[in-house]
Amino acid sequence: MKIMMKVISLQLIVLVCLSFGQADDSIKQHQADDPNGNLGSSSLSDVSQLSAMSSAVNVAFSAALRPPSQDSEGYGHIGPFTAATNLVHKHVITNIGNAYSSSTGSFTAPVNGVYFFTFTSYSWAKTVNIGVALYKNHEEVALVYEHQDKGDNEDFASSGITLKLVKGDKVYLVLPSGFMVTANAYRNVSTFSGFLIFQM
């Protein structure tokens, strides 16, 4: 035990000495930048990096689809409709940054940057087209799709995409014309998620 205490004490002394050495090196570097005490280019770079870190925006969301009506187990269908219809994932699981709207189903980019989105579509049906499309503003950028036949009545389909967005761009899910999706009132089976990877 005494030997361990001596080793730990010795380690602390070494750490303190190293810290003083680094601080002294940093002071010497600042003095080398400008002997009058003004910040040099390396110091200004450090300040700008710290400023950028402090102003970083955190954005992440996940939401789940809920059915308009349900059976005894909570399942219900949305669609098919004669026209393409926006899907509104009303059950919000996470919404850091409040960029996702549970009333419209749209994600609005709060800053310029690169974002990642993923979505999962669940279905429990026969002889119907299933799937959803992801839109950026008014342009379809991704689609998951399958035709359910008589012998296959339950499926999941997922996709993900990385998008470069400018502030104000909108990303949302659409149920194509003639398609159907299944949701559950108690379980998150059809979901929509996204997050900011980095700002630009």
Secondary structure, DSSP 8 states (H G I E B T S, - for coil): -HHHHHHHHHHHHHHHHHHHHHHHHHHHHHHHH-TTS---HHHHHHHHHHHHHHT----EEEEE---SS--TTSEEEE---SS-EEE---EEEEEETS-B-TTT--EE-SSSEEEEEEEEEEEE-SSEEEEEEEEETTEEEEEEEEEE-TT--EEEEEEEEEEEE-TT-EEEEEE-TTEEEEEESSS--SEEEEEEEEE-
